[in-house]
C-alpha cells in the first residue's frame, strides 16, 4: 500500500474518532438532563478537594449544606472529596437530595459516599453545564485551579449576558479578599473590568450569611417565574415551600 493510501486511511480514522466523540458528548448531555430533570431548587458548592475533615472550611461547608438542606434545597457538588464531600455529607445528613457530578482525574477525584444521585462525566465542559443549569446559587469555598475555573466561568457568563445573574457567594474572607483587592487595584485600574463587576460576588464568613443571600434570591426567582408563567409550576411549588421554611425559621 502506497503512502497516499495510508494517509487517506489515517485521515478517515481520525474523522471517525471525532464523529464518535461527538456522539459520546451528546450522550453525556442527554444522561445529565434526564437524571437531573427533577432536581431543584438546588445550591451548588465548590471548593478544594484536598480539605480534610478536621479543617475549618470542611466543617463550615458541612454546616452550610446541612442548614440549606433542612430548609429544602438540594445540594450539588462535583462529587469528590474535601469540600465536595463536606457539602454532600451535610446534605445527606439533613435528609435532602445530595447530588454528585463526578469526573475522573488522576490525583484527587474519587466519588464520596454521601450522594443520592451520582453521575460520572468524561468531559469537564458537560459537567460544568450540569453544575450551572440546576443551581440557584454558587457557594464557593477556598480551593485551587478547578475552583477558580468555576468561579471565573460563572463571572464571565453573567458579565457577557450569557447567564442570568445569580448569587456567587465566596465563603471565607481571609482567602477571597486578596483576590477581590487584586481585581479592584489592577483589573479595574487597567480597564479590563468595570468597577460594577466586583458586585457580582458576595463575601461571607458564616452559614447564616449564605442562607440570607439565597433566601433573597429565592424570592426574586419565584416572583420572576410567577410573572413569566402566570401559573405555578412544580418547581415553583417546591420553591414556595422553601421560602415558607425560610420564613418559619426566621420567626422562631
N, C-alpha and C positions, 0 to 999 in steps of 0.2 A: 504494500500500500504506500502510495507516494505521500510526500509531505503535505500537499494541498488537501488530500482526502483526510488525513489525520487531523489537520487543522479544523476542517468542517465538522468532524465528529466531536472534537473537543468543544467547539462553539455550541453545538447542539446540546451537549451535556450540560454546559453552563446555563443555557437558556431554560432547559427543562428543570434544572435545580431552582432557578428563580421562580418559575411558574409554581412549583410545588411549595416553595417558601411562601408565596402569596396566599395559597390555599391554607397553609398552616397558620399564618397570621389571621386569616379570616375565621378559622375555626376557633382560635383563642378569643376573638371578639364575640363570636356567637355564644360560646360557652359562658363567658363572663356576663353578657347581657341576660342570658337565660337564667343563670343561677342567682343573679343579684337583682332581678327584676322587682322583687317584693321587699328588698332591704330598704330600710329607711323609716323615718328620718334618722340619719346617721352622722357621726362625727369621726373624722379620720385623724389618727395620731401618727406622728413621725418622731424619730429620734435615734440615737446611737444604738446599734446592735451590740455594742461592747459593754453597755451598762450592766452592772451586777446587782443582785437582789438587795445588797446592803447599801447601794448608792442612794443618795438623797433623791435624785431625779427619777430613779426607778420607783421609789415609794410614792413620790408625788404623782407620777403618771398613773400608778395603780389607783390612788385615791381619786384622782380626777375622773378616770374612766368609770370607777365604781359609782361615784356620785351621779355622773351623767346617765349611767345605766339604770340606776334606781329611778331616775326621772322618766326614763323610757326610750332614750336614744340607743340605737345600735352603735357599736364601735367597730371601726375598720382600721386595720393596720397592714403593714407589709408582711405580717405573719411570722417574722423571725424572732430571735432572742432580744435581750436588752429591753429598751423602752417599748418595743412592739409587744414583747411578752408581758410586760407590766400592764399595758393597756388592755390586751386581750384577757389577761388574768382578772383585772378589775371588772371588766365587762362580764366575764364568765361567772365570777362570784356574785355579781349583782343580780344575775338571772336574765340579763338582756342578751340580745343576739351579738355574738362575738365573731367577727369575720377576719380571716387572714388571707391576704393575697400574696402568695409566696412566689419567690423566684430563686432559681438555683444559681448561686455564685460560689466561687472556690473557697472562700475563707469563712465568712461569718454566718451565712444563711442556712439555717435548718428550722423547719416548722416548730413553733412552740405548741404545747399540748392544750392550750386554752381556747380552742377555736370550734365554734359550732358549724361554721361554714369555712372550708379550707380549699382554696383553689391554687393551682400551680401554673405559672406562666414561664415561657421561654424568652419572651420579648419584653424588655423594660417599658417600651412605649405603650404597649397594650395594657400592661399593669397600671401605668400612670393614668390612663383614661378611666379605668375602673375605680381607682382611688379617688379621682376627682368627681366623677359623674354622680355618685350616690351620696355625696357628702354635703352637709350644710355648712361645715366649718372645718378648718385645719387647726389642730393643736400641735405645735412643733417644739419639741424638747431639744436640748443640746445634742448635736450629732456631727457626723462627718460629711464627706463629699456627697453621699446619697441624700442626706437630709437637706443640704444646701441646694442640691439639684432640684428637689421637690419644691423648696421654698421659692427659688428664683423662677422656676417654670410657672408656678401659680401667680407670682407677681407679674410676669410677662404677659400671661393670658389676660389678666384683669387690666393691666396698663394698655394693652393693644385692643381691648374691647372684644376679645375672643371668648371671654367668660364674664358672666355677671359677677359683680363684686360680692365677695363673701368673706367672713372673718378669717384672717390669717393670724393666729394667736401664737406669739413667741413666748414660751414659758422659760423663765429664768433670766432676769435682767442682767445678772453678772456675766452671763455668756453672750447675750444678744446685744446689749447696749454698745459695746465697741464696734459691732458691725453697723448699727444704725448711725453711730457717730461718724464712721468712715463714709457712709453714704452721704451724710449731711456735709461733712467737711471737704470731701473730694468730688463725689459724683455730682452733687448739686452745684458745687462751686465751678466744676469744669463743664457744666451744662449737659451732662449725659443723662440726667433725670431731672424732673421738676421737684421743687420743694413739696408739693402736694402728694407726690408718690410715696413719701415717707409715711403718710397717713394710711397706707394700705395694710399696715401691720399694727398689732396691739401688743404691748409688752406687759406681762403679768408675772406674778410670783406665787399665786395661790390658786387652788382649785375653784374657790368661790368666784374669783375674778373671771375664770373661764366660763363658769356657769352663767354669770350675769351677762356676758357678751353674747353667748349662744342663745340665751332666753330672748334678748332683744332681737337677734337675727331671726329667731323662730317666729316671733310676732310679725316682723316685716315680711317674711316669706309667706306666712299664712294670708296676710292681707293682699299681697300681690297675686297669689293663686286664686283667692276669692274673686278679685276683680277680673282676672283673666278667664276663669272657667265659668263663673256665675253660679256654680253649684259645687257642693262638697264632693271631692274625690276620696278614695280610700286613703291615699297618702295624706290628704288634708285632715281627714278624720283622726288619723294617728297623731298628726302634728298638733291638732286642737287638744287632744288628751294630754300630750306632753306639756303644752303651755299651761293647762289647768294644774298639772302636777307641780310645775314651777311655782305657780301662784299659791297653791296649798302649802308648799314648803315655806314660802316667804312669810306666810301668816301664822306659822306655828311658833 
